Amino acid sequence: MSQLEDLIRSLAKSGRLNHLSLGFLNNGQWGASYRGVSDADKRLVDHPDPVEALIAALSGKKPPPPPPPPKKTRARPAPKPVAAPVDDDEDLL
């Protein structure tokens, strides 16, 4: 089983899981919400990866930072067109 499945099963089996939700936020991240049975047992986590957001909400551990965005490269200019050679043989026919 995966780490996420293990966390969900463990909390459900111990009777500590009351609510778990996941939603996509306006800032392009996923928001995971966990609520335990006591009033103090609640967590909200935002992360670009939905699985990492859920794991962090369930475990209470800080999620790993997202990977850095890929470097932007400058576009290369299009190659200049090469003029086609003129075929003078057709004119001789």
C-alpha positions as CSV (number, residue, x, y, z in Angstrom):
1,M,0.0,0.0,0.0
2,S,1.0,3.6,-0.5
3,Q,1.9,6.0,2.3
4,L,-1.4,7.9,1.7
5,E,-3.4,4.7,2.0
6,D,-1.6,3.7,5.2
7,L,-2.3,7.0,6.8
8,I,-6.0,7.0,5.9
9,R,-6.4,3.4,7.1
10,S,-4.5,4.0,10.3
11,L,-6.5,7.1,11.3
12,A,-9.8,5.5,10.3
13,K,-9.0,2.3,12.2
14,S,-8.1,4.2,15.4
15,G,-11.3,6.3,15.1
16,R,-9.5,9.6,14.8
17,L,-10.6,10.5,11.2
18,N,-13.7,12.6,11.1
19,H,-13.3,14.5,7.8
20,L,-10.9,14.6,4.9
21,S,-11.3,16.8,1.8
22,L,-9.3,17.9,-1.2
23,G,-10.0,20.8,-3.6
24,F,-8.3,22.8,-6.3
25,L,-7.6,26.4,-5.2
26,N,-7.5,29.6,-7.3
27,N,-3.7,30.0,-6.9
28,G,-3.1,26.7,-8.8
29,Q,-2.5,24.6,-5.7
30,W,-4.4,21.8,-4.0
31,G,-6.0,22.4,-0.6
32,A,-6.3,19.4,1.7
33,S,-8.3,19.6,4.9
34,Y,-8.2,17.1,7.8
35,R,-10.5,17.1,10.8
36,G,-10.0,14.7,13.7
37,V,-12.5,14.0,16.5
38,S,-11.2,16.7,18.9
39,D,-11.7,20.4,18.2
40,A,-7.9,21.0,18.2
41,D,-7.2,18.2,15.7
42,K,-7.5,20.0,12.4
43,R,-5.1,20.9,9.6
44,L,-5.3,22.8,6.3
45,V,-2.5,22.3,3.8
46,D,-1.8,23.9,0.3
47,H,0.6,22.2,-2.1
48,P,0.9,21.9,-5.9
49,D,0.8,18.1,-5.6
50,P,-2.6,16.7,-4.4
51,V,-1.1,13.6,-2.8
52,E,1.5,15.5,-0.9
53,A,-1.2,17.9,0.3
54,L,-3.2,15.0,1.6
55,I,-0.3,13.3,3.3
56,A,0.8,16.5,5.0
57,A,-2.8,17.2,6.2
58,L,-3.1,13.6,7.6
59,S,0.3,13.3,9.2
60,G,0.8,16.9,10.4
61,K,4.3,17.0,8.8
62,K,5.4,19.8,6.6
63,P,5.1,18.9,3.0
64,P,8.3,18.8,0.8
65,P,8.8,21.9,-1.3
66,P,7.6,21.8,-4.8
67,P,10.2,21.2,-7.5
68,P,11.5,24.4,-9.1
69,P,9.9,25.5,-12.4
70,P,11.9,24.6,-15.5
71,K,14.3,27.2,-16.8
72,K,12.9,29.3,-19.6
73,T,15.0,29.2,-22.7
74,R,15.2,31.9,-25.3
75,A,13.5,31.1,-28.5
76,R,15.9,30.7,-31.4
77,P,15.3,32.7,-34.5
78,A,13.9,30.9,-37.4
79,P,16.4,29.9,-40.0
80,K,16.7,32.1,-43.0
81,P,15.1,30.6,-46.1
82,V,17.5,29.5,-48.7
83,A,16.7,30.6,-52.3
84,A,16.0,27.7,-54.5
85,P,18.5,27.4,-57.4
86,V,17.1,28.5,-60.7
87,D,16.8,25.7,-63.3
88,D,17.6,27.2,-66.7
89,D,17.3,23.9,-68.5
90,E,13.5,24.2,-68.8
91,D,13.8,27.4,-70.9
92,L,15.8,25.5,-73.6
93,L,13.1,23.1,-74.4
